């Protein structure tokens, strides 16, 4: 069973439908017992880091996140919430992975970075069958710098991490549920990621 953490954000249904299209049993829940008993866990998010942290705190989920030992995938803001802090509202985050999120420095390009852009993945099980130059769909104004946790990179005025991960914890800055066959393959890879 795959549990999508109910963060109160707007893209819960589209994420659930994306997994159902792959034949996965996906449920949306904010119940700690259900989350910790899942085979896979998704942390979705849209909106601001500050508002998301309020939602997580109100649902008692800040205590649950560090207990997750099965494969965990953060999507969009959910990826950023895996880190230690965000410049967006100077927000302290759960700190499951050692990174900070900063406002993108894109020169005269518009923010948010919204639309299709290319990936440059490393050799990692999450990106099996995904090639350099494959397109995925982004909507964000904040991002994570490239570093030792980077699983895939992208460029929009600057290079940034399109995906990060370590061990069982992974995150993608883009929306795989809105990224067509490439996004579906990434979600399928996550479903097959060794527990």
N, C-alpha and C positions, 0 to 999 in steps of 0.2 A: 504494500500500500504506500502511495505517495501522499504526504500531507503538505498542503499549501497553507502556510501560517496566515491566519486571518489578521492582517495588519490594518484592516479598515480602509484599504486603498482601493482605487477604482478599477484596477486591472485584474482583480481576482478571477472573474469569470473567464476572461480571455485566456489566462494562464491555465485554468482548469480544462477548458475546451481543447487547448493545444495538447495536453497530456491525454485526454480522452480520445482525440484523433489518432494517437499512437497506440490505443488499446490499453492504456494504463488506468488503474483504479486510483483516481485522485479525489481527495476530499479537502474541503476548506475547514480549518478548525483553529481555535485559540485555546483548546484544552491541553494542558501540559501532558497529561497521561497519553492522549492520542498522539501528540507530536513526538514524544519520546519513544513510542512504540512503533513508529512508522519505519518502513524500509528506506525511504528517501524523504528529505524535507526541502521545501522551497520557501525562500524568504523573498516575497515580492515587495515592490514599493514604487509609488509615484508620488510626486509632490516634494515637500521640503523635509530635510533631515530632522529639523526641530519638531515639526508636527508628527512625523513618524515615531520619534522617540516618545512623545507624549502618548500616542496610541499604544505603543509597546508596553510602556509603564502601566497604563490604565488596565491593560489586559493581563498584567502579571508575567509578561513574556521575557522581560530583561533577565529574570532568574533562570528561565528555561533555556535560552539560547546557548549559554556556556556548557550546558549538560548534553547537547546534541553530539552524539558520537558517530551516527550514520552519515552517509553522504548528504551534504547541505549545499544548496545552490541559491545564492542571492541574485536577484534579477533587477537591473537598473538601480534605483535607489537602494534596493535590497542588497546589492553588492557593496555600495558605499557604507551601509549600516554594519557591515562586517568589520569595519576598521575601528580606529581609536578615536578619531575626531574629524569634524568637518568644518571648513571655513564658513559654510552656510549657517549663519546664526551662531557661530562659535560653539558648535554643539559637540558635547562629549558623547561618544558612541560605545557600544559594548566591548570593542577591542578583541574580537575573535582572531583577527589578523593584524599584524603591525604595520598599518599604513594610515595616512591622513588623506582626506579629500580636499581639493582646492578648486577655486573657481578657474575655469579654463581661460587661458590667455591666448586669444585667437586674433589679435590685431583688429582689423576693420571688418572681420566676418561677423555675421549675426549670431547671437546667443538667444535661445538655446541652439546647440548643435542638433538639428532635427532633420531626419531623413536617412537615406541609404548611404553607407560608407563601407570601405573595404577593411577586411581583417588581415592581420599578419600573425597567424598562430604559431606557437612552438609545437614540438612533438609531445602531445599530451592526450590521454584517453578522451578527454572532453571534446577534443577537436579531431578525432579520428575521421577521416574522409572529408575534412574541410581543407580547402586550399588557400594559399596566399592569394588575395585579390577577390575572394568570395565576399558578397555583399550581405550586410545585416542592417537592421533598422535601429537608429539611435534617437533619443530625445533627452538631452541633459545639458546643463550649464556648468556642472562641477565634475571633476574627474580625479583619477588616481594616477600619479606619475609612474613611469616605467621603473621597474626595479626587480629584485630577486623573486618577487611573487607573481610577476607578469606571465600570463599564459598566452595572451594575444595582445597585439598592439593595433592602434589605429592612429590616423593623423587628421587633425582638423585645426589648422593654424599652429598646432603643436602636436607632438606625439604624446599619447597617453595610453594607459592600460585599458584595453577593451575587455580583458578578462584577467582575473587574479585567482590564485589558489595556493593551498598548501595542505597536504594530507586529504582529509575528508571534506574540507571546506573550500568551496569555489564560488566565484561570482562573475557575472557578465554584466557589463555596463549597458549593452544593447538589449533589445526586446526580442528574444528568440521566438516568442509566441506571435510576433508580427513580422518575422523575417523569412517567411516562405519555406521552401525545402531545406535551405541551409539551417535555419533556426530549428526546424523539426529534427534534422539530423543531430544537432547539438543536444536537444532535449532527449532524443533516443540514446545518445551516448551517455548522458547522465543517468538514465534509467538502467543502463548496463554497467555503470561504474562499479567496480568491486567494493562491496560493503566491508 
